[in-house]
Amino acid sequence: MDKRELGGFLRARRESLRPADVGLPELAGRRARRTPGLRREEVADLAGVSVDYYERLEQARARSPSPQVIDAIGRTLRLSEVERSHLSRLAGHALPVRPGPAEQVPRDVLTLLDRLGPVAAYICDARHDILAWNDLAEAVITDFGALPAAERNVLRLAMSLGETLCAAPPEAAGGFEEQAAAQSREALTRRPHDSALRQLVGDFAERSPGFAAQWRRHDVRPRASLRKRVTHSELGMLDLDCQTLAVPGTDLRVVMLSAQPGTLDHDKLTRLQLRLTLPATSSHG
C-alpha cells in the first residue's frame, strides 16, 4: 500500500467534484464553500465510512482499506474504470508489475506500421522509450536511428529538443504534459520499483512546470487524442492529429500522427510517404 500516493489521489479526486456531481445541494451565502470540491465528511458519509477513517486515508495515516471500502469510495468519487484500478493498486489490492527486460514489439504490430499509409507512427513502452517506428515517422519527426538508445525516449526528446521538434497549436496547449503525467503515474503505480521511470518523471518535472502541475493532479486518464504542430525542414508547418492506441496484453502504445484527408497537411504527408515507398522500406527497431 502506497499511503502517500493513495492520500494524494483521494484528495485530488475529491477536490475535482462539485456537490451537484454526487447529488448534494450547492450552498450559498455564508454557507458557501471556501475551498473547491467535496468536503471529507461528505465523501465519508456517502461511502459509509467514518469521517475519522477517511481523513486518515487522505493524510496517509490509516491502515490498508478493504476492497469493499475502496469500492465504496470509488463509487462516491465517480471514478472511471481506469481510476478504480489505479485506486485498488494504491491500496495494495493488485499485484504491481516489477520492471523487467525490455518488452518485445509483436511482429504483427511492426507489420502494421508499414501499412498505415500517410501516417507517421512509432511504438513506445511504459517508460516512454521509443522501440520501433516507420519511415514516415523518421522523416517527419526525427532520425530516431541516429539517436543514442538512451535518448530515444518521448520525454527525453521533449527535454532536449523542446518545441524545435514538436509543439502544440495554441488551442491544444498543455495536452502533452497532461497525457504524459497521466501515463507516467499509472505506469508507476503498476511498477513502483521502476527507478528509471521514476528518475525520468523527476527530470521532466524539473524541466516542465506544466508537467509538474499535471503530476500534482494525480490524474490517470490519459488523452487518446492530441493536436501537434511539427515544423518540418522541407514541408513547413504541419498541424497533425496525434492518436494513441494501447497494444492489448502489453505495456506498449502505438502513437500515430496524421492529417485530415482533403487538407493541405494530408497532401504533404501523402506526397512524402509516396516518395519514401518508391524503394522498399521496412520498420526499424
Secondary structure by P-SEA (a helix, b strand, c coil): caaaaaaaaaaaaaaaccccccbbbbbccccccccccccaaaaaaaacccaaaaaaaaacccccccaaaaaaaaaaacccaaaaaaaaaaaccbbbbcccccccccaaaaaaaaacccccccccccccccccccaaaaaccccccccccccccaaaaaaacccccbbbcccccaaaaaaaaaaaaaaaaacccaaaaaaaaaaaaaacaaaaaaaaacccccccbbbbbbbcccccccbbbbbbbbcccccbbbbbbbcccccaaaaaaaaaaaaaaccbbbbcc
